Amino acid sequence: MNKVPLTVVGAEKLRAELHNLKTVERPKVIAAIAEARSHGDLSENAEYDAAKERQSFVEGRIAEVDGKLSNSQIIDPKLLDAEGRCVFAATVELEDLESGNKVTYQIVGDDEADIKQGKISISSPIARALIGKYSGDVAQVQAPGGIREYEILEVKYI
């Protein structure tokens, strides 16, 4: 199975979610099922059906998160020595050559991506265009509106 790249922060968030699912959500669902069973006839019991559906979701998510963590490769950007190259977990400051806008992104795993927090997925077009490039290079990104060019101003490992 392929390794799933995660930053240290992303791995911690997944561990916290897994802990919450196992220690809070799972017991809640079990209690809800027990409560619904106590109401009698299960064939027409909407509460029971909803609780079983919730249980299925929680157990599926536990398996999914557990699988991701067990197949993860945790990368700490502070320990990287990529000699100024854009790599996974690097924080990259870019300038859009057309508009002059400056943006800063961290390249993270698919589960960690959140554009509002400046975290882009390793599989996104912009991240794929940046990987391997150095400060001062220009990356061409195939965007929905056509090709965009970004100059890499700085690459940091924070």
Backbone bond lengths (Angstrom), bond angles and torsions (degrees), N, CA, C in turn:
res aa  C-N    CA-C-N  psi(-1)  N-CA   C-N-CA  omega(-1)  CA-C   N-CA-C  phi
1 M - - - 1.454 - - 1.526 109.56 -
2 N 1.315 116.37 144.41 1.458 120.91 -178.61 1.522 111.58 -71.27
3 K 1.316 114.71 145.04 1.457 120.43 175.63 1.528 108.94 -74.72
4 V 1.326 116.31 140.03 1.454 122.58 178.02 1.522 107.37 -99.77
5 P 1.345 118.27 115.73 1.467 118.55 179.65 1.522 111.15 -73.40
6 L 1.316 115.76 133.86 1.462 122.54 177.97 1.515 108.96 -137.94
7 T 1.317 116.49 146.28 1.456 119.34 170.62 1.527 107.10 -81.52
8 V 1.310 116.51 168.35 1.465 121.47 179.20 1.532 109.87 -60.03
9 V 1.332 116.53 -43.20 1.468 121.44 -179.72 1.528 110.42 -64.00
10 G 1.324 117.18 -43.18 1.460 121.11 179.11 1.514 112.33 -62.66
11 A 1.329 116.86 -40.72 1.463 121.18 178.49 1.519 110.28 -64.69
12 E 1.328 117.26 -40.37 1.466 120.74 178.52 1.522 111.27 -63.68
13 K 1.333 116.89 -40.16 1.466 120.25 178.50 1.529 110.61 -64.04
14 L 1.332 116.88 -41.42 1.463 119.43 178.06 1.523 111.15 -65.84
15 R 1.327 117.23 -40.64 1.474 120.10 177.82 1.524 110.65 -61.98
16 A 1.339 116.74 -41.50 1.467 120.93 179.12 1.530 110.78 -64.67
17 E 1.326 116.66 -40.83 1.465 120.39 177.99 1.522 110.46 -63.95
18 L 1.335 116.56 -43.67 1.461 120.64 179.46 1.526 110.72 -62.34
19 H 1.314 116.59 -42.98 1.471 120.70 178.56 1.530 110.07 -61.16
20 N 1.329 117.21 -44.62 1.463 121.51 179.26 1.532 111.09 -62.95
21 L 1.326 116.73 -43.36 1.461 119.83 179.43 1.525 111.65 -61.59
22 K 1.332 116.47 -42.38 1.460 120.22 -176.72 1.523 113.50 -76.75
23 T 1.320 117.49 -36.27 1.468 119.69 -173.23 1.529 113.83 -99.15
24 V 1.322 118.46 -19.55 1.463 120.53 -178.18 1.528 111.41 -115.96
25 E 1.323 116.55 -58.12 1.468 120.59 -174.32 1.529 113.18 -67.19
26 R 1.327 117.17 -46.25 1.470 120.62 -178.69 1.541 110.82 -59.18
27 P 1.347 119.73 -50.40 1.470 119.05 178.25 1.533 113.22 -61.77
28 K 1.347 117.42 -34.95 1.461 120.96 177.60 1.524 110.94 -61.45
29 V 1.325 115.27 -44.43 1.465 120.40 -178.79 1.524 110.10 -66.48
30 I 1.318 117.29 -41.99 1.468 120.89 179.24 1.526 109.81 -61.15
31 A 1.324 117.37 -41.95 1.468 121.40 177.79 1.526 110.99 -64.73
32 A 1.331 117.19 -39.92 1.468 121.00 179.58 1.520 111.07 -65.38
33 I 1.336 117.21 -38.39 1.470 120.91 177.88 1.529 109.63 -66.11
34 A 1.310 116.67 -44.61 1.469 120.45 179.26 1.531 110.44 -61.26
35 E 1.325 116.79 -42.16 1.469 121.14 178.49 1.523 110.56 -62.74
36 A 1.329 116.60 -45.66 1.467 120.40 -179.10 1.529 111.13 -64.92
37 R 1.324 117.60 -36.76 1.477 121.09 178.19 1.521 111.46 -63.14
38 S 1.319 115.37 -35.12 1.469 119.28 -177.56 1.533 112.01 -68.36
39 H 1.328 117.87 -12.33 1.462 121.57 179.96 1.521 112.54 -84.06
40 G 1.333 116.97 -0.12 1.464 119.06 174.58 1.507 114.30 102.54
41 D 1.346 115.84 -134.95 1.467 124.99 -171.86 1.531 111.93 -47.79
42 L 1.351 116.45 114.65 1.468 121.26 -177.73 1.522 112.69 -78.90
43 S 1.334 118.25 -20.90 1.469 120.60 -175.29 1.530 112.12 -67.60
44 E 1.322 118.15 -27.43 1.460 120.80 -179.51 1.531 110.85 -121.53
45 N 1.309 115.92 29.91 1.458 120.49 -175.60 1.533 109.87 -104.34
46 A 1.318 116.69 100.27 1.465 121.53 -177.45 1.528 111.36 -66.23
47 E 1.321 117.17 -34.93 1.468 120.52 178.24 1.526 110.71 -61.43
48 Y 1.323 115.39 -42.13 1.464 120.70 179.88 1.531 110.29 -64.32
49 D 1.333 115.79 -45.87 1.471 119.95 179.10 1.532 111.06 -60.78
50 A 1.324 117.34 -42.16 1.468 121.15 179.94 1.526 110.49 -65.92
51 A 1.335 116.38 -41.45 1.465 119.99 179.85 1.526 111.04 -65.85
52 K 1.330 117.54 -39.93 1.465 120.73 178.44 1.534 110.64 -66.69
53 E 1.319 116.36 -37.50 1.462 120.36 177.67 1.531 110.28 -65.20
54 R 1.321 116.07 -42.63 1.470 121.07 177.65 1.524 110.06 -63.65
55 Q 1.323 116.65 -40.10 1.464 120.56 178.32 1.532 110.21 -61.33
56 S 1.309 116.30 -41.99 1.467 120.98 178.98 1.525 110.61 -61.57
57 F 1.337 116.56 -42.69 1.460 120.71 178.67 1.529 111.06 -63.64
58 V 1.335 116.73 -48.18 1.469 121.40 -177.77 1.528 110.65 -61.73
59 E 1.323 117.19 -46.12 1.473 120.46 -179.69 1.528 111.15 -64.92
60 G 1.335 116.64 -37.41 1.466 120.19 177.24 1.518 111.77 -65.06
61 R 1.317 115.80 -41.97 1.474 119.98 179.92 1.528 110.57 -68.02
62 I 1.335 117.33 -38.27 1.465 120.58 176.61 1.527 109.35 -59.50
63 A 1.316 116.95 -46.74 1.470 120.70 180.00 1.526 110.87 -62.80
64 E 1.333 116.86 -41.00 1.466 121.18 -178.92 1.533 111.25 -64.89
65 V 1.328 117.12 -48.83 1.466 121.16 -178.35 1.531 110.04 -66.77
66 D 1.323 116.28 -42.20 1.464 120.81 178.07 1.529 110.88 -59.42
67 G 1.327 116.30 -42.40 1.462 121.18 178.18 1.516 112.52 -64.42
68 K 1.317 116.31 -41.96 1.472 120.02 178.98 1.520 111.01 -63.98
69 L 1.330 115.98 -43.09 1.462 119.06 -179.91 1.528 111.50 -66.98
70 S 1.317 117.11 -38.56 1.470 118.55 -178.27 1.527 111.67 -72.83
71 N 1.332 117.34 -23.59 1.466 120.94 178.72 1.522 112.07 -104.46
72 S 1.324 117.03 16.83 1.462 118.91 -175.40 1.525 112.14 -89.03
73 Q 1.288 113.05 152.98 1.460 121.86 170.94 1.521 104.60 -118.55
74 I 1.334 115.98 106.50 1.457 120.63 -174.98 1.527 109.28 -85.64
75 I 1.324 114.33 125.92 1.458 120.96 -176.19 1.521 108.74 -118.25
76 D 1.326 115.80 122.35 1.464 121.77 177.71 1.524 107.77 -96.39
77 P 1.344 117.47 114.07 1.467 119.06 -177.35 1.533 113.58 -60.53
78 K 1.341 117.05 -27.09 1.469 119.76 -179.25 1.529 111.57 -68.73
79 L 1.323 117.24 -21.34 1.459 121.18 -178.60 1.524 112.64 -96.10
80 L 1.323 117.13 -0.53 1.465 120.72 -178.77 1.525 110.66 -75.68
81 D 1.309 114.89 141.84 1.456 120.73 171.87 1.519 106.64 -130.05
82 A 1.327 115.51 75.79 1.457 121.04 -175.85 1.521 111.69 -98.32
83 E 1.321 116.88 10.59 1.463 122.83 175.48 1.526 112.67 55.00
84 G 1.328 116.48 41.04 1.458 120.53 176.31 1.508 115.36 83.89
85 R 1.312 117.43 5.88 1.461 122.11 -178.79 1.531 109.67 -86.75
86 C 1.320 117.38 148.05 1.460 122.64 174.46 1.526 108.39 -74.25
87 V 1.317 115.90 118.88 1.464 122.24 179.00 1.528 108.16 -137.51
88 F 1.336 115.48 174.04 1.457 120.44 176.22 1.524 109.46 -55.53
89 A 1.316 117.12 137.62 1.465 126.59 178.09 1.530 113.63 80.49
90 A 1.323 118.32 -5.42 1.466 120.47 178.21 1.534 109.50 -73.78
91 T 1.322 114.95 151.04 1.458 121.29 173.81 1.527 106.53 -104.61
92 V 1.322 115.48 126.20 1.461 121.40 -171.10 1.525 110.04 -122.30
93 E 1.337 115.44 128.16 1.464 120.49 174.64 1.520 107.76 -98.15
94 L 1.341 114.94 127.34 1.467 120.98 -174.95 1.520 110.66 -124.00
95 E 1.343 114.30 155.32 1.456 120.39 171.05 1.514 107.99 -125.51
96 D 1.330 115.33 125.49 1.462 121.38 176.45 1.527 106.27 -72.03
97 L 1.330 118.29 117.16 1.460 121.56 -174.86 1.523 112.87 -67.87
98 E 1.326 117.20 -24.09 1.457 120.49 -179.62 1.531 111.38 -79.53
99 S 1.327 117.20 -47.03 1.466 120.67 -174.83 1.526 113.35 -99.38
100 G 1.327 117.47 -20.41 1.457 121.10 -176.95 1.520 113.62 82.96
101 N 1.355 116.87 0.82 1.469 120.98 178.70 1.517 110.51 -68.23
102 K 1.334 115.32 140.85 1.466 120.66 177.20 1.523 108.70 -108.55
103 V 1.327 115.67 136.85 1.460 122.08 178.25 1.520 109.05 -136.65
104 T 1.321 115.69 155.37 1.453 121.21 176.73 1.521 108.14 -125.82
105 Y 1.319 116.30 128.63 1.462 122.33 179.99 1.519 109.92 -128.47
106 Q 1.330 115.20 148.47 1.459 120.30 167.69 1.518 106.12 -109.17
107 I 1.315 116.49 134.50 1.456 121.78 179.51 1.530 107.89 -86.99
108 V 1.346 115.63 117.27 1.461 121.40 -174.12 1.530 110.72 -130.09
109 G 1.329 115.75 177.76 1.469 121.54 177.19 1.517 111.77 -70.05
110 D 1.318 115.92 164.64 1.463 121.56 -177.01 1.529 112.56 -56.99
111 D 1.333 117.80 -39.21 1.464 121.21 -177.51 1.519 113.01 -73.47
112 E 1.311 117.40 -20.16 1.466 121.37 -176.23 1.523 112.89 -93.39
113 A 1.311 117.26 -15.49 1.464 121.51 -172.98 1.526 111.85 -57.11
114 D 1.325 115.83 131.79 1.458 123.09 177.56 1.527 106.75 -157.30
115 I 1.308 116.16 99.96 1.459 121.20 -173.64 1.524 111.44 -61.20
116 K 1.327 117.98 -30.79 1.467 120.80 179.53 1.522 111.23 -65.88
117 Q 1.333 117.13 -27.54 1.462 121.20 177.65 1.524 111.76 -97.39
118 G 1.336 117.04 7.23 1.459 120.79 178.39 1.518 113.20 75.14
119 K 1.334 116.92 27.91 1.469 121.10 179.55 1.522 108.36 -114.89
120 I 1.350 115.11 118.90 1.462 119.00 -179.33 1.524 110.05 -112.01
121 S 1.314 115.23 146.74 1.458 121.91 -177.96 1.525 111.07 -69.50
122 I 1.323 114.98 142.40 1.465 121.81 176.94 1.536 111.07 -58.43
123 S 1.338 116.62 -25.29 1.462 119.61 -178.34 1.532 113.05 -93.59
124 S 1.341 117.57 2.49 1.468 120.25 178.65 1.532 109.35 -73.72
125 P 1.330 117.01 154.33 1.468 119.93 -179.92 1.529 113.06 -57.29
126 I 1.333 117.63 -40.36 1.471 119.51 -177.64 1.534 110.62 -67.87
127 A 1.321 117.53 -41.61 1.470 120.13 179.21 1.524 110.52 -65.12
128 R 1.317 117.05 -42.17 1.472 120.19 178.99 1.528 110.91 -61.93
129 A 1.346 116.64 -35.35 1.466 120.16 179.03 1.526 111.27 -72.03
130 L 1.344 117.37 -28.66 1.463 121.10 -177.18 1.525 113.82 -82.73
131 I 1.324 117.46 -31.95 1.463 121.54 -174.13 1.537 110.46 -54.63
132 G 1.328 114.63 128.46 1.462 120.88 177.13 1.519 114.70 90.78
133 K 1.322 116.83 -10.81 1.463 119.86 -178.51 1.534 110.37 -88.22
134 Y 1.324 115.91 162.22 1.467 123.51 -178.06 1.524 110.70 -114.54
135 S 1.319 116.10 167.20 1.452 122.41 174.41 1.536 108.51 -57.98
136 G 1.321 116.21 133.05 1.467 120.88 -177.77 1.515 112.70 97.76
137 D 1.329 118.01 -19.92 1.467 121.53 177.91 1.527 109.97 -73.72
138 V 1.326 115.49 160.05 1.460 121.57 175.27 1.525 107.42 -112.58
139 A 1.330 115.41 129.09 1.461 121.01 179.13 1.522 108.88 -107.00
140 Q 1.321 115.26 131.60 1.461 120.15 175.94 1.526 108.02 -99.10
141 V 1.339 114.70 126.39 1.458 120.84 -176.76 1.518 109.03 -117.10
142 Q 1.331 115.64 128.44 1.457 120.53 176.17 1.523 107.52 -80.66
143 A 1.329 116.23 102.81 1.467 122.51 -179.84 1.528 108.65 -102.57
144 P 1.335 117.26 164.05 1.471 119.19 178.80 1.534 113.36 -56.08
145 G 1.333 116.74 -31.01 1.464 120.47 -179.53 1.519 113.47 -90.11
146 G 1.323 118.19 9.13 1.459 121.84 -178.71 1.523 110.75 117.94
147 I 1.316 115.98 -172.84 1.466 120.35 -177.14 1.528 110.00 -78.36
148 R 1.345 115.20 129.86 1.469 122.33 176.46 1.519 107.81 -112.60
149 E 1.311 116.30 145.09 1.459 120.49 178.55 1.518 110.04 -115.46
150 Y 1.331 114.95 132.31 1.455 122.04 179.17 1.515 109.22 -124.84
151 E 1.325 115.88 131.96 1.462 119.82 173.17 1.521 107.49 -91.59
152 I 1.323 116.26 134.01 1.455 121.46 178.85 1.524 107.27 -84.06
153 L 1.334 116.28 112.85 1.460 121.12 -177.73 1.521 111.88 -85.33
154 E 1.363 115.27 -39.67 1.463 118.77 -177.20 1.526 109.42 -157.37
155 V 1.338 114.41 144.63 1.455 121.44 175.45 1.523 107.05 -121.48
156 K 1.349 116.07 123.07 1.463 120.73 -178.83 1.520 109.85 -124.25
157 Y 1.304 115.20 153.38 1.460 121.54 177.81 1.523 107.30 -119.98
158 I 1.341 115.21 82.10 1.485 120.21 -175.95 1.511 111.08 -119.52
